Amino acid sequence: MSVLNLAEIERALREVQRVFPQINKDLFDRRDPLDDEVIENMMQGYALVDQLLTDRIDIFAMGQLNYWLKLNAVVLCGVDPDVVARHHRLLEATAARFYDEPGAGIRDVMDWYAFNRGKSVWRRAAGAFNRILSDPQLFIEGNHRSGALIMSYVLAKEGRPPFVLTRENARGFFNPSSVIKKAKKRSFIMQYKFQKFTGAFADYLQNQQNPAFLESPKAEKKRVTAGPSE
């Protein structure tokens, strides 16, 4: 049984794609256009998140960290084996960075998450995203998109709606992210400011949540029991 309402998520992303030229004008850092490939890859990413949730896979558990790399690979390459093969050098370099980056990498994210396990789900999702995006970033490319999927996993695992970019929340996502990605993980001053960033972003996540992005049990049951249309 699905956890995420993938149809509603795609509808929201397509709407952002339609109005993104106007949104982009208001951003601190201009973003690349949201073309069809980006949207399609993100939908493949949300489908993978949905599968992980359905299968009850804990991506924060040792032995399951490879799913972080799979999510990153999907947002960059989709699921076409030929496209994935063409990017094998990037994906191999990303895996090396992911596991071995001194003072950063996945160990940094896992350490932060373990230390903050008792905090609210909003703060844990926000903090994980900030650790992914701050310098040095967790992945070589696709940190914003991969981070959005990781946040969605954290939130939906505890029954909260996933994070989905919408025309209403896009500026509130990209502009703080422009500040976070320039923050140095190893800076003593930034360690202090990081708590403020995380709290503010947690509030943002909570305020923009949309239950429509979660699958309704009634809707799921209706699809399963409905016969073929004539």
N, C-alpha and C positions, 0 to 999 in steps of 0.2 A: 504493500500500500504506500503510495507516494506521501511525502511530507510537505513538499513544496508545490505551490500552484505554478507550474512552469508556463502555462499559457498566459496567466496574468503578469508574470515576470517579464515575458517577452513583449507583451503589450506595452508595459512601462518603458522598457529599453528602446523599443521602436519609436515611442513618443519622444524620448530624449534625443534619439538620433535625428528626428525631424526638426527639432528646435535647437539643436546643438550649436549651429552657427551664432545664434543670438546669445546663448549661454556663454560661449567661448569668449565673447567680447568683454564679459564681466570678470573673467578669471585673472588671478595674479600672474599665473603662468599659462600661456596659451597651450591648448592640448591638440593632439592630432585629431582629424575628423573621425567620427564614429561610423566607419563604413560597415557594409554588410558582413564582412569577414570578422570584424571585432565582435559584432552582436552575435553572430552564429557561434563563435568560439566561446563567448561568455555563456550562451545558453547550454552548450555542451558542458561547461564548467558547473553550472547550476544543476544539470542533470547528474553529474558525478557526485556533487554534494548530496543531492537527494538520494542517490544510491547508497552512499556512505551512511546516511542517517537511517535509511530503511534497513540496512544490514547491521546497524548498530556497531559500526567500526569506530573506535576511539583513535582519532588521528594524533592525539597527544601521547599515546602509549608507545613505549619503546617497541620497535619492530613494525610500527605502522607509520613511521615518519615519511616513508617513500610516497605516501599519498599527497603530501605537500608538493613534492616534485611533480606528481602526476597532474595536480590541479594547475600548476604553473605551466606545464607542457601543453595542457589543453587550451589555456587562454592564449598561448602564443601560436600553437600549431593546429589546433582542432584535434580531430581524431583520425584524419586520413593518414594511413601508415606511410605513404609516399612523402607527404609533407613533413611528418615527424622525422623520417629518415634523412631528409635534406637538411634538417636542423640538428643533426646528431652532435655536432661539435659544440654548438651553443648549449645543448641540454647536458652534455658531459661536463662542460665547464661550470654550468650552473650547479650540478650535483657536487662538484668539488668545493665550490664556494659555500654551498649550503651546509655541508658537513664539517668543513675544515677552516672556515674563516676565523682567524684569531680574534677573540673578544667579541665575536658576533655570531653569525650563522644561526643554525637552528638551536644550538645550545643556549644562546642568549635568550631566545624566545621562550624556550622550555623552562629555563631558570626563572624568568620573570613570571611565567604563568603559574608555576608551582608555588612561588612565594605569595602570589595573589589569589590562590585558589578559593579563598573564603570571601572574596569580594563579589559584588553583584555581577550578573552575567553581562551587563552593559559595560561595566568597567573592564572586565576580562576581555571582552571582544575588542574594545577600544585600545586597550594596552597591547594586545597581540598585534593589532594593525599597526600601531605606532612603532613597535619593535621591528616589524617587517619593513616598514617604510623608512625609518631613520637611518642615518649614515653610519657604517656601511649597510646598504640594503641587503635583505635576505637573498633575493634573486638578482640575476644580472639584468633581466628585463621583465616587465609585466608585474611589478610589485603592487601597483594600485589595484589592478584587476584580481590578482591572486589574493591580495589582502581582503578585498571585498568578499570573496568566496569563503575565506577562512572565517571572517566575521559572521557570515551567514551560517556556517556550520556551527559555530559556538552558540549563536543565538537560537537557531532552530532546534538544536540538540536539547535545549531546555524549554521548548515550547513557545519561543518567541519568534516573531516574523523574521525572515532573513533580511539582510541589508540588500536593497535594490536601488540602483540609481534611478531617480525620477526627475521630471522637469522642476519639481518644487525643491528637491533636496540637493541638486547637483552642485550648486555654488557652495553650499555649506559643507560639501564633501571635498571638493577640489581645492578651495582656497586654504583651509587649515592644513590640508595635505601638502601644499606647497611649502609651508613653514616646517612641518614635521620632517619632510625628506631632507631638509638642510641641517637638521639637528644632529650633532655628533653623539653617538652612543657613549663614547668614552670621556666626554667632557663633564667635569664635576658640576659646572653650572647647569648644563643640560639635564643632568640627573635630577636636579631640583625642579627645573621647569617641566620635565617630562610628566611629573605628577599632575601639574596644572593642565597640560595638554590632554592627558588621559581623562581627567575628570570632565573637562569641557566636551571632549569628543563622546564620552559616555552619555552625557546629557543629550547631545545631538542625536545619537542613535536611538535613545529612548523616545525622544520627542517626535521623530519622523517614522516610527514603526507603523507598518500597514498590515493588518491581519489578512487582507486580501491575498497576500503573497504566500500564505499558508494554505494547504489543501484542506477543504472542509470535509470532515468525515461523511456528511450526508451526500456531498457532491461526488465523492469517490465511490460511495456505495451505489449511487445512481448510475454511474458509468459502468460499473462492474455488472450490475443486474440488467441494464438496458439491452434489449436485443438489437439486431442489425436493423437499420432503417430500410424501409421498403421503397 
